[in-house]
């Protein structure tokens, strides 16, 4: 496999950890390699919306960075996150052009200042992105807004899939940058709102049942590991 399709990291993407013999990755996979992989995939498989979403996502998130880990000074471009999600989705067997595009675009409205109405993509893609964009109505508490947000996601199978893959990626990297308190809060939110989406998929959207199982297995494994490590 050549450099353009190889997702893995070079030695320069690792820093020495505090424990002897251990190294800590600044990123799980490199965004440049993942971008090339998804670009080649979109061209080879005729995924036109995915190809457009790749370019638009990179343009809109330009200059944005992921939250930096405690043990590295390396800065990771924000697009590492949606790219890792898209590569994972494709590895799961997802070939739905609009779903892959929604994965790449899921944070664009929430994080880059573009409005949903300005998003130059098909209605089905925009609908999913809109459901994944967190917002609180005037006078609504954050908890009320969160409950409404997840309830709306449950109404759309593609939105459920994107949110599960999104949380799968976030829990995979949170140990590097979250405080213990923040990790505990994030674990509670994940167990209360995100993991139940797997039951929704199994009941209402069985075409995504395998994806629900795989993401649930990954998320639960990470959560249980972290809970044991941070327990008093």
N, C-alpha and C positions, 0 to 999 in steps of 0.2 A: 504494500500500500504506500503511495507516495505522500509527500508532505501535505498536499492539498486535501486529501481525504482522511488523513490520520488525525483522529481527535485528540490524541494523547499529548502530554506535556513534555517539554524538554527539561533538562536539569535546571535551567535558569528560572523555571516556574516554581521552584521549591526553595524553602529556607530551612535551616537547621532548627529543630525544636529544642526545648529545654531538656527533654529526656535524652540521654545518651543513645546515639544510633538512630534516632527518629528524625524524619524530615516532615515539614508541614507544607502542604501545597497552597499556593496563593489562589489557585483556581482548580477545579476538578478537571476541566478540559479547556483547551484554548479557543477563544472566540474566533480568531482568524481561520483556524482549521475547520471549525464548525460552520462558519459562514461559507467557506469554499465547498464543504460537503453538501450543505443544503442548496447552494446555487447549482451545483452539478446535478443534484437530485431533481430539482425543479425543471431543469432543462431536459434531462433524460426522460422524465416521466410526464412531461407536458403539463406541469403544475403552474399555470400562468399566474394565478392569484398569489400563490406562495412566492414566486419569483418577484412579483411586484411588492409584496409585503416585506420581503427581505430588504430590498432597497429602501423602502419608505421607513421601515423600523430603524435601520442604521442611520438614516438622515435625521429622523426626529430625536433619537436618543444620543446624538453626537455630543461628546463632551461629558456625558453623565457617567458616573462610576458606581460600582457596587460598594456596599459598606465594607470598609477595610478590616481585615482580620487583625487580631491582637499581635500576632507573631510574625508579621510580614509588612514590609513597606511598599510592596508591589501594588500598583493600582490596577484594578480590574475593570474593564469597560462594562457598562451596564448591559450591553447587548449580550454579554456572556449568558445572562439569565434566560431571555426568550430563545436564544439559539440552542442552549442545552435542552430546553423544553421541546423544541421542534425536533431535534435529533432523537430525543428519547421517544417522542410520539411516533416518528417514522420507524424507529426500531421496534416499536410495539406493533407495527403493521398498518398504521394509519396512512391511508393514501387519499383521503378526502381533502381536496385542494382548499376548500373554504375553511375546514377545521384547522389545517396546518397554518393557513394565513391568519386565522383568529389567534392562534397560539403566539405567533410572532408579534402580533399587534396588541396583545391583551393589556399592556400597560401604557400604550401611547396616549390615550385620552386622559388617563389619570395623572400621568407624570410629565407630559411634554407641553401642555397648554393648548393642544389642538382640540377642537370640539368634535363631538360625535358627528354632527352635521357636516363638518368639513372633511371627514375621513373619506378619501376617494376610492372606496371599495364597495363591493356588492352588498345589498341589503342584508343578506343572511350573515355575512361576516360582521357587519356593523351591529347587528342585533346582539351577537355573542359578545362583542367588545363592550357594548353598552351595559349588558348584564354584569360584566366583570369589573366595571368601573365603580368603585365605592364612592358613595355620596350620602350625605345626611341632610334631610330636609330641615328647614328652620324649626326650631323648638324641639327637635328630636334628639334624644341622648345618643351617645355613641353606641351603646348596647342595643338600643332600639333600632338604630340604623343598621347595625351588624346583622341583627335577626332578619330584618327586611331584605338585606342584601343577599343573604344565603337562601332565603325563601324564594326569591326571584330566580336565583341560579338553578334551583331544583326544577324549574319549569322548562328547562332547555337541556337536552342531553349533551350537546356540544359544549355548553357552558360548564356543565358538571365535569366533563373530561378535562377541560382546560384548567379548572380550579384544582382538580386533583393533581395534575402534573405540575402545576404551579407550586402547590404546597409540598409536593415531593421534592422539588428542587430546593425550596427554601429551607425545609428541615434538614436537608443534606448538608447545608453550609452554615447553619445558624450557630453551631458551636464555636466557630471561628470569631464571630463578631458580637454575639448577644451576651448580655450579662445573665447570671443565673436567674435573676428575677424575670427578665424578659423571656428567657427560655421557658420558664415555668408558665408564664402567661400564654405564650405561643402554643405550648403543648396543650393547655386547657382549651384554648380556642379551636385547635385542630381536632381534639377529641369531641368537642361539643358540636361543631358545625361542619367540619370538612370530611371526617371519616364517615359520617352518616350519608354523605353523597354516594358512597359505594352501594349502600342499600337502595337508594333511589334508582341508581343505574340498573341494578339487578332486577328491580321491579318494573321500571318504566322504559328503560333503554337497554334491553338485553344484548344489542349489537355491540355494546361497549363493555360487556361483562368481564372479559379477559383483562382489559386495561384496568378496570376497577380492582380486580384481584391483585394484579402486579403492583399497582401504585399503593394499595392498602398494605401489602406485605412490606414494601420498602419503607413507607411512612411509619408503620407500627414498629418495625425493627429499630429504626433510628430513635423514635420516641422512647421506647423501653430501655434502650442503651443509655440514653442521656438521663432518663429518670433515675436509673441506678447509679450513675456517676455523680449526680448533683444531690442525691439524697443525703440528709444529715446522718 
